[in-house]
Amino acid sequence: MNENIKVLGITGSPRTAGNTALLIKEVLTGAREKGARVTKVFLSQLNIKPCLACNTCKIKGSCIYHDDMQKLLDQIRESDVCVLGTPVFFWGPTAQFKTFIDRFYGAKQVMKGKRIIIVIPFEDRKTETARHLVGMLKETFAWLQAQIIDIILAPGVLDPGEIAHYPEVIISARRAGRNAVVIEELRHV
Ligand SMILES: Cc1cc2nc3c(=O)[nH]c(=O)nc-3n(C[C@H](O)[C@H](O)[C@H](O)COP(=O)(O)O)c2cc1C
């Protein structure tokens, strides 16, 4: 019934079995429980080069690079909801995630109207530690005219897999996935 709803998970941590990846997996599991088609990618396994600010995208309409970003942009275009995750690295996102975000300089239209769920694990127990990252993502997705529908913060996790000790966060992640599909369904009635 919801098979037409597509949810794409994009992990920005270099750890493919880390806390970000596990949280994204839970969101996708929730979405699948509601019948959505889910896919996931790991930025660390893709070849995405950093923006050169050469303005070729503005002048010629396409990026000077021919790397994995084009395919990823197609996957984003085809999805209804994107689940984006990055841990806090020095109060900001990972290098992989920032590189990915910078490439939207020439691809603003792709994110327009997209619904976004964000997951952010980090070591510190204070949620304020994620404030700069959350602020940066809110500004970025407002500029890209995408809609953040959920932000899942997971403080107090350092080692890969440690998130499993926080069942309440796992439950929220799964619920976020289910809710996202219900919201999509309502958009189509
Ligand atoms: C280079 C680096 C920088 C980090 N900076 C912070 C930080 O500023 N604040 C914080 O709370 N945790 C910081 N951490 C911890 C990670 O956010 C934490 O280990 C997180 O759970 C990693 O998620 P992952 O398992 O998905 O990679 C840092 C970790 C690394 C490797």
The ligand as a MOL file (V3000), in Angstrom:
LIG
                    3D

  0  0  0     0  0            999 V3000
M  V30 BEGIN CTAB
M  V30 COUNTS 31 33 0 0 0
M  V30 BEGIN ATOM
M  V30 1 C 37.3380 13.2210 15.1730 0
M  V30 2 C 36.2430 13.0910 16.1980 0
M  V30 3 C 35.7280 14.2360 16.7720 0
M  V30 4 C 34.7200 14.1350 17.7270 0
M  V30 5 N 34.2270 15.2840 18.2830 0
M  V30 6 C 33.2420 15.1930 19.2180 0
M  V30 7 C 32.7220 16.3830 19.8300 0
M  V30 8 O 33.1260 17.5090 19.5270 0
M  V30 9 N 31.7500 16.2430 20.7710 0
M  V30 10 C 31.2780 15.0130 21.1390 0
M  V30 11 O 30.3980 14.9450 22.0050 0
M  V30 12 N 31.7300 13.8640 20.5600 0
M  V30 13 C 32.7080 13.9350 19.6200 0
M  V30 14 N 33.1970 12.7870 19.0340 0
M  V30 15 C 32.5910 11.4780 19.3930 0
M  V30 16 C 31.5780 10.9720 18.3610 0
M  V30 17 O 30.5780 11.9250 18.1180 0
M  V30 18 C 30.9620 9.6630 18.9020 0
M  V30 19 O 31.9710 8.6930 19.0260 0
M  V30 20 C 29.8280 9.1410 18.0160 0
M  V30 21 O 29.1120 8.1490 18.7230 0
M  V30 22 C 30.3640 8.5510 16.7320 0
M  V30 23 O 29.2940 8.0780 15.9440 0
M  V30 24 P 29.5080 6.8410 14.9470 0
M  V30 25 O 29.6310 5.5960 15.8250 0
M  V30 26 O 28.3250 6.8220 14.0880 0
M  V30 27 O 30.7580 7.1170 14.1820 0
M  V30 28 C 34.2180 12.8480 18.1030 0
M  V30 29 C 34.7610 11.7050 17.5110 0
M  V30 30 C 35.7670 11.8120 16.5760 0
M  V30 31 C 36.3370 10.5500 15.9590 0
M  V30 END ATOM
M  V30 BEGIN BOND
M  V30 1 1 1 2
M  V30 2 1 2 3
M  V30 3 2 2 30
M  V30 4 2 3 4
M  V30 5 1 4 5
M  V30 6 1 4 28
M  V30 7 2 5 6
M  V30 8 1 6 7
M  V30 9 1 6 13
M  V30 10 2 7 8
M  V30 11 1 7 9
M  V30 12 1 9 10
M  V30 13 2 10 11
M  V30 14 1 10 12
M  V30 15 2 12 13
M  V30 16 1 13 14
M  V30 17 1 14 15
M  V30 18 1 14 28
M  V30 19 1 15 16
M  V30 20 1 16 17
M  V30 21 1 16 18
M  V30 22 1 18 19
M  V30 23 1 18 20
M  V30 24 1 20 21
M  V30 25 1 20 22
M  V30 26 1 22 23
M  V30 27 1 23 24
M  V30 28 2 24 25
M  V30 29 1 24 26
M  V30 30 1 24 27
M  V30 31 2 28 29
M  V30 32 1 29 30
M  V30 33 1 30 31
M  V30 END BOND
M  V30 END CTAB
M  END
